[in-house]
Amino acid sequence: MLVTSMILNTSMASSSSSSHFAAAASSRSCKYDVFLSFRGEDTRKTFVDHLYSNLTQHLIRVYKDNETLPRGESIDQSLFEAIEESRIAVIVFSKNYADSSWCLEELAHIMKCKDERELTVLPIFYDVEPTDVRNQKGKFGKAFAKQKAKNVTRAEIWRKAFVDVSNIAGWEPKNIANGTEDGSLTGQAKGLKGSVLPNAGRGVPPRLQNVEGGSLV
């Protein structure tokens, strides 16, 4: 499947990019296999919950925040720590993702960890175009404009993160399995499994190393 090949190639490319990464991967213990970054009001009860279920059914350790940030409060430090303790970060971009300073700060920290900790980043463009994320256009751009006006000092950091993440090959559910959500989730779950399994022998829990090949759903 196209998605499986895409994620396998991403994972293998990152794992063989340098001897420094190989050493870091063998010594760094990850609490989570996957960190999910998403806008709750867009995808929590639909796409993200289904993806989370498909992954956890096969013992892949997933961090999915279930709390809504109270109005006026800043992002919890525990979320930053969860990102740092993850092997892969999956970012589900949706039309209202950029209207949350919480999501934007998650994204900025994810991209920082990609550069500093060799975190693998996998974007999913759910109901938005990659070009809209890169250029902050369309509904996505309108959502970002609200946060940009409120957080001028952080806006350039977020904008750079959008550009950097849009340069990473990602998933567009509408282009997978004729656009059906079940088909998309099957491909994405397979792909994430493929991303985790090539790390066998380098700190991945035995339960993941022993998962047999095949569909996750």
C-alpha beads as a LAMMPS data file, in Angstrom:
LAMMPS data file: protein, C-alpha beads

217 atoms
216 bonds

1 atom types
1 bond types

-500.0 500.0 xlo xhi
-500.0 500.0 ylo yhi
-500.0 500.0 zlo zhi

Masses

1 110.0

Atoms # bond

1 1 1 0.000 0.000 0.000
2 1 1 1.183 3.508 -0.818
3 1 1 0.857 4.762 2.769
4 1 1 2.840 1.850 4.179
5 1 1 5.642 2.418 1.690
6 1 1 5.684 6.132 2.427
7 1 1 6.068 5.694 6.182
8 1 1 8.546 2.842 5.876
9 1 1 10.696 4.978 3.606
10 1 1 10.467 7.933 6.009
11 1 1 11.411 5.790 8.969
12 1 1 14.259 3.985 7.249
13 1 1 15.663 7.215 5.841
14 1 1 15.710 8.848 9.249
15 1 1 17.169 5.802 10.949
16 1 1 20.066 5.552 8.508
17 1 1 20.747 9.262 8.136
18 1 1 23.607 9.324 10.603
19 1 1 25.559 7.254 13.101
20 1 1 24.669 9.883 15.707
21 1 1 20.985 8.978 15.358
22 1 1 21.690 5.268 15.683
23 1 1 23.558 5.870 18.923
24 1 1 20.859 8.161 20.277
25 1 1 18.089 5.723 19.374
26 1 1 19.789 2.863 21.161
27 1 1 20.352 4.845 24.358
28 1 1 17.145 6.895 24.532
29 1 1 14.204 5.142 26.155
30 1 1 10.841 6.331 24.853
31 1 1 7.754 6.241 27.045
32 1 1 5.460 6.513 24.018
33 1 1 5.683 5.207 20.481
34 1 1 3.349 7.867 19.077
35 1 1 2.319 11.358 20.230
36 1 1 -0.896 12.653 18.652
37 1 1 -1.249 16.406 18.115
38 1 1 -4.734 17.462 17.003
39 1 1 -7.532 20.017 17.386
40 1 1 -10.119 18.390 19.614
41 1 1 -13.213 20.090 18.258
42 1 1 -12.385 18.951 14.705
43 1 1 -11.227 15.369 15.101
44 1 1 -11.282 14.109 18.703
45 1 1 -14.569 12.173 18.463
46 1 1 -14.071 10.975 14.915
47 1 1 -10.781 10.536 13.094
48 1 1 -8.402 10.757 16.068
49 1 1 -10.403 8.443 18.336
50 1 1 -10.568 5.830 15.591
51 1 1 -6.868 6.094 14.826
52 1 1 -6.013 5.907 18.527
53 1 1 -8.154 2.795 18.929
54 1 1 -6.601 1.079 15.912
55 1 1 -3.095 1.681 17.224
56 1 1 -3.652 0.790 20.880
57 1 1 -5.427 -2.438 19.942
58 1 1 -2.031 -3.594 18.719
59 1 1 -0.165 -2.449 21.813
60 1 1 1.387 0.641 20.275
61 1 1 1.824 3.148 23.077
62 1 1 0.022 6.339 22.081
63 1 1 -0.187 9.658 23.928
64 1 1 -3.538 11.326 23.252
65 1 1 -4.470 14.218 25.488
66 1 1 -8.086 13.959 26.590
67 1 1 -8.387 17.267 28.350
68 1 1 -9.549 20.603 26.995
69 1 1 -7.312 23.520 27.941
70 1 1 -9.277 25.900 30.220
71 1 1 -9.739 29.335 28.702
72 1 1 -6.846 31.642 29.506
73 1 1 -4.425 28.927 30.612
74 1 1 -1.146 28.021 28.937
75 1 1 -0.080 24.634 27.638
76 1 1 0.763 22.109 30.332
77 1 1 4.446 21.230 30.733
78 1 1 3.467 17.562 30.776
79 1 1 2.563 17.822 27.080
80 1 1 6.069 19.020 26.231
81 1 1 7.498 16.145 28.245
82 1 1 5.254 13.648 26.441
83 1 1 6.527 14.930 23.094
84 1 1 10.126 14.552 24.273
85 1 1 9.403 11.008 25.448
86 1 1 7.873 9.883 22.137
87 1 1 9.430 8.156 19.146
88 1 1 7.008 9.528 16.534
89 1 1 4.797 12.630 16.479
90 1 1 1.674 12.508 14.327
91 1 1 0.197 15.942 13.627
92 1 1 -3.417 15.944 12.436
93 1 1 -3.912 19.275 10.676
94 1 1 -7.562 20.326 10.424
95 1 1 -9.347 23.582 9.602
96 1 1 -9.303 24.854 13.212
97 1 1 -5.901 23.482 14.254
98 1 1 -4.213 26.885 13.931
99 1 1 -6.918 28.588 16.006
100 1 1 -5.460 27.008 19.148
101 1 1 -2.335 28.422 20.777
102 1 1 -2.082 25.061 22.528
103 1 1 -1.829 23.213 19.202
104 1 1 0.599 25.798 17.838
105 1 1 2.911 25.448 20.835
106 1 1 2.761 21.656 20.492
107 1 1 3.726 21.987 16.835
108 1 1 6.630 24.311 17.594
109 1 1 7.968 21.935 20.256
110 1 1 7.531 18.917 17.980
111 1 1 9.588 20.578 15.258
112 1 1 12.215 21.575 17.818
113 1 1 12.454 17.949 18.959
114 1 1 12.691 16.837 15.343
115 1 1 15.837 18.948 14.975
116 1 1 17.350 18.324 18.394
117 1 1 16.181 14.802 19.310
118 1 1 15.641 13.138 15.907
119 1 1 11.907 12.830 16.593
120 1 1 10.133 11.418 13.533
121 1 1 7.284 13.696 12.397
122 1 1 4.340 12.468 10.319
123 1 1 1.732 15.053 9.229
124 1 1 -1.855 14.191 8.309
125 1 1 -3.756 16.833 6.341
126 1 1 -7.344 16.200 7.402
127 1 1 -9.788 18.311 5.437
128 1 1 -7.059 20.881 4.653
129 1 1 -4.540 21.193 1.833
130 1 1 -0.784 20.979 2.538
131 1 1 -0.352 24.262 0.673
132 1 1 -2.864 25.919 3.011
133 1 1 -0.738 24.849 5.974
134 1 1 2.485 25.977 4.343
135 1 1 1.142 29.379 3.308
136 1 1 -1.530 29.794 5.991
137 1 1 -4.288 30.186 3.409
138 1 1 -7.986 29.341 3.209
139 1 1 -9.915 28.378 6.344
140 1 1 -6.660 27.263 7.937
141 1 1 -5.152 30.698 7.337
142 1 1 -8.176 32.464 8.784
143 1 1 -7.882 30.367 11.934
144 1 1 -4.177 31.185 12.221
145 1 1 -4.834 34.910 11.773
146 1 1 -6.757 34.956 15.054
147 1 1 -3.845 33.536 17.026
148 1 1 -1.285 35.617 15.148
149 1 1 -3.076 38.791 16.245
150 1 1 -3.068 37.652 19.869
151 1 1 0.517 36.324 19.955
152 1 1 2.662 38.530 17.748
153 1 1 5.912 37.474 19.422
154 1 1 5.256 33.764 18.725
155 1 1 3.756 34.114 15.252
156 1 1 7.034 33.851 13.323
157 1 1 8.038 30.692 15.216
158 1 1 4.700 29.093 14.362
159 1 1 4.925 30.211 10.752
160 1 1 8.362 28.610 10.376
161 1 1 7.017 25.397 11.901
162 1 1 4.218 25.344 9.293
163 1 1 6.716 25.712 6.468
164 1 1 9.043 23.053 7.850
165 1 1 6.324 20.480 8.522
166 1 1 4.698 21.023 5.116
167 1 1 7.992 19.949 3.533
168 1 1 7.542 16.493 5.076
169 1 1 5.689 13.893 3.009
170 1 1 2.390 13.273 4.761
171 1 1 -1.052 11.733 4.397
172 1 1 -4.141 13.219 2.823
173 1 1 -7.082 10.976 3.814
174 1 1 -9.179 12.175 0.864
175 1 1 -6.592 10.637 -1.492
176 1 1 -6.527 7.256 0.259
177 1 1 -8.983 4.400 -0.305
178 1 1 -11.299 6.601 -2.361
179 1 1 -11.547 9.026 0.528
180 1 1 -13.291 6.666 2.965
181 1 1 -12.292 7.158 6.579
182 1 1 -12.078 3.429 7.336
183 1 1 -9.752 2.909 4.388
184 1 1 -7.648 5.880 5.406
185 1 1 -7.322 4.638 8.958
186 1 1 -6.314 1.199 7.761
187 1 1 -3.507 2.704 5.716
188 1 1 -2.378 5.099 8.425
189 1 1 -2.380 2.435 11.128
190 1 1 -0.349 0.161 8.854
191 1 1 2.021 2.986 8.110
192 1 1 2.580 3.846 11.759
193 1 1 3.180 0.202 12.538
194 1 1 5.752 0.158 9.769
195 1 1 7.436 3.217 11.247
196 1 1 7.783 1.613 14.651
197 1 1 8.769 -1.916 13.680
198 1 1 11.976 -1.075 11.741
199 1 1 13.405 0.113 15.076
200 1 1 13.368 -3.402 16.521
201 1 1 16.427 -4.017 18.649
202 1 1 16.965 -0.302 19.326
203 1 1 14.893 0.249 22.437
204 1 1 11.468 -0.781 21.102
205 1 1 9.466 -2.832 23.641
206 1 1 9.464 -6.591 22.929
207 1 1 5.677 -6.579 22.440
208 1 1 6.161 -4.332 19.406
209 1 1 9.053 -6.342 18.025
210 1 1 6.903 -9.473 18.131
211 1 1 3.856 -8.052 16.360
212 1 1 3.373 -10.018 13.157
213 1 1 3.000 -8.344 9.803
214 1 1 -0.422 -7.590 8.400
215 1 1 -3.288 -5.150 8.726
216 1 1 -3.794 -3.284 11.967
217 1 1 -7.552 -3.039 11.446

Bonds

1 1 1 2
2 1 2 3
3 1 3 4
4 1 4 5
5 1 5 6
6 1 6 7
7 1 7 8
8 1 8 9
9 1 9 10
10 1 10 11
11 1 11 12
12 1 12 13
13 1 13 14
14 1 14 15
15 1 15 16
16 1 16 17
17 1 17 18
18 1 18 19
19 1 19 20
20 1 20 21
21 1 21 22
22 1 22 23
23 1 23 24
24 1 24 25
25 1 25 26
26 1 26 27
27 1 27 28
28 1 28 29
29 1 29 30
30 1 30 31
31 1 31 32
32 1 32 33
33 1 33 34
34 1 34 35
35 1 35 36
36 1 36 37
37 1 37 38
38 1 38 39
39 1 39 40
40 1 40 41
41 1 41 42
42 1 42 43
43 1 43 44
44 1 44 45
45 1 45 46
46 1 46 47
47 1 47 48
48 1 48 49
49 1 49 50
50 1 50 51
51 1 51 52
52 1 52 53
53 1 53 54
54 1 54 55
55 1 55 56
56 1 56 57
57 1 57 58
58 1 58 59
59 1 59 60
60 1 60 61
61 1 61 62
62 1 62 63
63 1 63 64
64 1 64 65
65 1 65 66
66 1 66 67
67 1 67 68
68 1 68 69
69 1 69 70
70 1 70 71
71 1 71 72
72 1 72 73
73 1 73 74
74 1 74 75
75 1 75 76
76 1 76 77
77 1 77 78
78 1 78 79
79 1 79 80
80 1 80 81
81 1 81 82
82 1 82 83
83 1 83 84
84 1 84 85
85 1 85 86
86 1 86 87
87 1 87 88
88 1 88 89
89 1 89 90
90 1 90 91
91 1 91 92
92 1 92 93
93 1 93 94
94 1 94 95
95 1 95 96
96 1 96 97
97 1 97 98
98 1 98 99
99 1 99 100
100 1 100 101
101 1 101 102
102 1 102 103
103 1 103 104
104 1 104 105
105 1 105 106
106 1 106 107
107 1 107 108
108 1 108 109
109 1 109 110
110 1 110 111
111 1 111 112
112 1 112 113
113 1 113 114
114 1 114 115
115 1 115 116
116 1 116 117
117 1 117 118
118 1 118 119
119 1 119 120
120 1 120 121
121 1 121 122
122 1 122 123
123 1 123 124
124 1 124 125
125 1 125 126
126 1 126 127
127 1 127 128
128 1 128 129
129 1 129 130
130 1 130 131
131 1 131 132
132 1 132 133
133 1 133 134
134 1 134 135
135 1 135 136
136 1 136 137
137 1 137 138
138 1 138 139
139 1 139 140
140 1 140 141
141 1 141 142
142 1 142 143
143 1 143 144
144 1 144 145
145 1 145 146
146 1 146 147
147 1 147 148
148 1 148 149
149 1 149 150
150 1 150 151
151 1 151 152
152 1 152 153
153 1 153 154
154 1 154 155
155 1 155 156
156 1 156 157
157 1 157 158
158 1 158 159
159 1 159 160
160 1 160 161
161 1 161 162
162 1 162 163
163 1 163 164
164 1 164 165
165 1 165 166
166 1 166 167
167 1 167 168
168 1 168 169
169 1 169 170
170 1 170 171
171 1 171 172
172 1 172 173
173 1 173 174
174 1 174 175
175 1 175 176
176 1 176 177
177 1 177 178
178 1 178 179
179 1 179 180
180 1 180 181
181 1 181 182
182 1 182 183
183 1 183 184
184 1 184 185
185 1 185 186
186 1 186 187
187 1 187 188
188 1 188 189
189 1 189 190
190 1 190 191
191 1 191 192
192 1 192 193
193 1 193 194
194 1 194 195
195 1 195 196
196 1 196 197
197 1 197 198
198 1 198 199
199 1 199 200
200 1 200 201
201 1 201 202
202 1 202 203
203 1 203 204
204 1 204 205
205 1 205 206
206 1 206 207
207 1 207 208
208 1 208 209
209 1 209 210
210 1 210 211
211 1 211 212
212 1 212 213
213 1 213 214
214 1 214 215
215 1 215 216
216 1 216 217
